[in-house]
């Protein structure tokens, strides 16, 4: 059974830990309630840019100091930005925890935004690399097709125009606003003692400049998604990379367990319907899968396939048929039970990693999501019925809710394929 301890420091920062005395390591993460959906259009990508700059030096450590310290600790230091949060995380041997905590606290709260222009070029190269990766880029087009001009529709990585021009003043202002202690969660799992970590964290924070304490930031909810639409980017590719999807459910929605099982049986495993029907039985694709993201107030659900031009329309039709079957309640013998065991098994296996345990704690707290025990999660999964899966598929993946995105050489061929499953889908060209 997972046991965790939660404390709130005088600064407003929250600390959540899980002790695992059987290991010799600690996974530590600083979770900041700042994501790309918190940006204005003129600052699109600033959250991700700041994530990079946290590694480029602080008041106490240069960029080379940071690299050398964690290399010397044998630590695995990294960071990530999503649409709703940023995380800086590390895994170190337990006896190196204090030094790792000291450096990471400085990185999060006291970056000096050094080497601004050189790191700007690094991010611009990352954007260029991303634009040369169509099977990744098409997911950003999918978000734009579903959420339109809402911040959830913008790419997390940002745009070249903004990154090329954003200055130190804007970066500092955004950092001071979003990286308030009350908007930060520290999560740790491994061979640690909670009270000792509290003392070490207070000691590390004591060096930081005193700022007014504020609680977690509240976001304006997405009241109603825009109408479904289509995005297409013309590129000279060998395959068409396409997504079809719709708004999903929020992470606090009780139907999230049903949604996870719907994702699993449609395209989340080797025995799933789309993988079997499109790849295994017909050889029409190498990569085909479903995806499901959950945010504070909404979500995203759909499927991806990469295929050659002659298979594109057939892949859409096959996917449409499989979704319709599930929505009609025509589940195959043992299909739901297999999906349940698959999902429970993957969760249990993930708990063997201190990094995954830390992430589970930090993500739950920074997103204000109920932290359920593994036994409770398994019980919720087991309680999902075939009727609830069918009902959710019929609601979320109803044809009138679907948007589409694609990358490939011919927009007309893509439109023709989309018309096979949704003739009325309005078209809007992305580029």
N, C-alpha and C positions, 0 to 999 in steps of 0.2 A: 504494500500500500504506500502511495506517495504521501509524504508528510512534509509540509512546508511551513515556514515561519515568516511573518510579515511585520515590518516596523515602518514607522514614518519618522524621519529625522526632523529636527527643528527647522531646517531649510525648506521643508515640504517635500523633499525627495523621498520616494518610497523604496524600501529594500525588501526583496523577497528571496528566500533561500531554501534549498533542500540539501540536507546532509546525507552523503553517501559514503560512509566510512570504509567501504570495501575497495575504494579506488584511491589512487595517489595523485589525482589531478583535480582541478577546479575549472569549470567553464563559467566565465563572467561576462555579462553583457550590460551595456548602458543603452536603455531603450528610450528614445526621445519621441514625444508626440508631435512630430513634424514630418509631413509627407508632401508629395507633389500636389495633393488636392488642397493644400493650405496656401498655395502660391497664387498670385495674380498673374494674368497673361504676360505682363511685362517682366515678370520674374520667373517664368517657367523654366525649371531646371536648377534653380538656386539651391534647393534642398540637397540635391544630389551633388552639386558643385561643392557645397560646404562639407559634405561627407568626405570628399576627396581631400579638402584643405585641412581637415582635422589631423591628418598625418604629416602635414608640412611644417610643423613646429608650434611650440607654445611659449609661454613666458619663461618656462624653466628648461625646456628640452627643444633642441633643433630637430629637424626632420631626420638627420643622420643619427642623432642620439636615439630617437624613437626606434628606428630600424635596428640599430645595433643592440639596444637593450633587449628587445623582444627576440632577436636572433640569439643573443646570449642566454636568454631564458629557455630557449627551445620552444617558445610560444607560437601559437597560430593566431596572429592578430589580423582582423579583417573588419569590414563594415558593409552595410547594405542600406539602400533607400527604397521604400515602397510608396504606395499612394497615400498611406496614412501614418507611417512612422519611419524613423531612422534607427539603426542599431549599430553600435560599435562593440565588437565581441572578441574574446580571446579564450584560449584554453592553455593553461600552464600547469606545471607541477605544483602541488599544494604549498610547498615551502617558498614559492616565488609569488604567491598571491599578493602580499603587501606591496611589493615593488610594482607589479602589474597594475594594481588598483591606483597607486599614486600617479603613475604616468597616464593612465586612461582618464582619470579625473581631470588632469591638466588638459588633455586633448579635447575633452568634451566642453569644459567650461572656460578654458583660457587659450584658444587658438589665436595666433597672431596673423593668420592669413598671409604667410610668407610665400615666396616663389609663386605669386599669383599668376603671372603671365605664363610661366612654364607649365603650371598645372592646368591653366586654361587650355593650352595646346593639347595636353593629355586628354582632357574631356572632349575636346573637338575631334580628336582621333577616335575616341570611344564612340562618339556619335556617328562618325563616318564608317567605322567598323560595323556598327549596328545597322546602318542603312544598307550595308553590303550583305546583310544576313536576312534574307527575306522570310525565312520561317520564324524569325523572332519579330521582325518589323510588322508583319501582318497582324500580330496581336495588338499592337498599338493602333493600327487602323480599325481593328474590331472595337476597341474601347471608344474610339472617336465615332464610329458608326452608331454605337449604342447610346453613348452619353453626350454626343455632340460637343457644344461649347462649354459644357460643365468641366471643371477641373479634373474630374475623373476620366474625361475623354482625352486628356493630354498625356504625352509620354513622360514617364518618370525621369528619363535621362535628360530631358530638356531639349531646347532647340539651339542650333548653331548661332542664330541671330542674337539670342539673349546671352548665351555664354560668351560670345565674342565681345560684348559691350558692358556687361555687368561689372561694377566697380567695387572697391573695398568698402566704401561707405554703405552701399546697399547690403553687402554681405554681412557687415558688422551689425547693422540695424536688424536684419532678419534673425541673425544668431542671438542677439540679445533678447529679442521678443520670444523666440521659440525654445531656446535652450535654458529656460527658467527651471530652477530645481524642482518646482512643483509639477513641471511637465516632463520629468525624467523618472524612470524606474530603473533601479539596478537589480538585476537578477543573477543568481549564482547557484550552481549545483555541483556537488563533489565533496571532497574531504575537507570540510570547513566547519567552523563553529559560528553560529549566527551572531552572538553577542560580540565576538572578537571582530567580525567583519563590520558590525555597526561602529565599533570604536575606530577601526582603521579608516572607514569611510568618513567619519566625522573629522578625524585628523587630517585626511587628504583634502577635505572640503574647507578646512580652516584656513588654508593658504589662499583660497579664492577670494576675490573682492566681494563684499557684501552687496547683495542686490535685493530689491523688494521681493518678498515671497508671494508667489501666485500659484493657484491650483492648476489642475489640468485644463488645457484650452478646450472650449466647446465649439464644435463645428456646426455650421448651418446645414441642416439636413437637405438631402435631395428630395423635394416634395413629389415631383413627378418627372420621370425620364422623358426626354424628347421622343418624337415619333421615330419608329424604325427607319433606318436609311442604309445606304450602301456606300462603301469607299473602295476605290480601286487605284493602284499605283502601277503604271506601265513600266516594266523592266524587261530587258532581254534575258529571260531565265529559261532553263530547260523544262522546269516544272511550273505549274500554277500552285501558289501557296494561298490557301483560302481558309477562312473562318466563317462559320454561321453561328449566331448566338443571340442572346436576349438578356435583359436585366434579370439578375438572380435574387437571392434572399440575403438579408443582413446576417451578420455572424451571431446575433443574439436570438434569431428566429428559431423556435423549437423544431422547425422542419429541417434544420441543418443536417441532422443525421439522415433523414430521408434523402436530402439533396446529395449527400456524400455517397449513398448507395446507388442513387440514380446515375451519378457520374461513374461509379465503379462498374456497373453492369452495362452501361452504354459504350464506354471507351476507356476505362481506367486500368485494364489489365489485358493479358494475352488471350484470355478466354472471353473478353467482352465482345459485344455484338459488332461494333464497327470494325474492330481489329480483325475479327474472324471473317466477317462478310466482305470487307473491302480488301484487306491484305491477304489473309490466309486462303480464302476460297477462290478469289478472283485475281490476285496479284496486281491490283490496280494502284497500290501505294506502298511505299516503304514506311512512311510515318503517318499514322492516323490515330487520333486520340480525342478525348473530351477534356474540357477544363472547367473549373468552377472556382471563382474567387468570391470572398465575402468581405464586405466593408461594414462600416458603422451602421449605415442606413439602407444599404442596397447590396447588390452583388452582380456577378456576371457569370453566365453559363453558356456553353456552346461546344462546338467541335472544330477541330483542325484537320485538314488533309493536304498533303503535298502530292500532286499527281501530274502526269503528262496531259496535254491538251485533249487527246482523244478519249481520255477516261473521265474528264472533269464532270460532265453532266451526269454520267452514270453514277459517279461517287455521290453526288448530291441526291440523286433519286434513292439510292440505297440507304443513305443516312436518313432521309425523310421517311422511308418505309419502316426502318427500325424504330425510330422515335415514335411514329404513329402506332406501331404494335404495342410498345410499352405503355403509351398513353391510353390505349384501349384495354389495358389489363392483360394482354396476351403474353404473360411471362412464361418462360420455359421451365420444365421440371428441374428443380435444384438450382435455378439461376440466382434467385435472391439469396438463398442460403449460402451459396458459394461466395457471393459478393460480401455478405456479412462476415464470413470467416476471413476473407481476404483483408477486409478493412480492419477487423480486430487484430489480426495477426501483424499487420504493418504497424499499428499503434503500439502493440506490445514490443515488437522488435526495436522500434524507435526509442523506447524507454531504456534500452541498454546503453545509450549514448548520453554522457553528461551534457553535451552541447544541446541535444534535443530536449533534455529535461529543462535546462536553463531557458531555452527558447520558448517552451511551453509556458513557463512561469512568467517570463517577461512579456510575451505577447498577450497573455490573458489580462495582465494588470494594466498595460499601457492602452489596451483597447477596451477596458472595462467590461470584459467578458467573464462570465461565471467559470471558475476553475473547478471542473468536475474531477472526481477520482476516476482512475482507470476502470474500476469495477462499475461505476455509474455510467461511464461512456459505453462500456460493453453492453450494459442493460438497455440503454437507450437505443443502441444499434439493433439488439435482438428484438426490441419492441416494434420496430418498423414493419408494417404490413404490406402485402402486395398491393392492396387498394390504395394505400397512401403514396406508394411509389408511382402508381398509374395516375393518380390525381395530380401529383406535383408535376409530372411530365406533361400532362395535358394543360396545366396552368402556365408553367414557365416556358415551355417550348411550343406553345401554340403558334401556328403559322403567322398569324397576324402580329405577333410580337417579335418576329425574327428580323435581325439585321445581318448584313453580309459584308465581308471585306476580302480583298484579293490582291495578289501581286503576280504579274505575268506579262506576256508579250502583247496580248490582245484584249482590250476592254470589252469588245463586242462578244467574243467567245465567253468571257466571264458572265456578262449580262444574260446571254442565252442560257447558260447553265443555271443561273439563279432563277430565271423565269420558270424553269422546270419545277421548282418547289414553291415559288412565290411570285407569280406574274406581276403583282401590283407593287412590288417593292420599289420605292422611289430611288432614283440613282443620283448620286452626287460624287463627282470625281475628286479624289484627294490630290492628285498631282498629274 
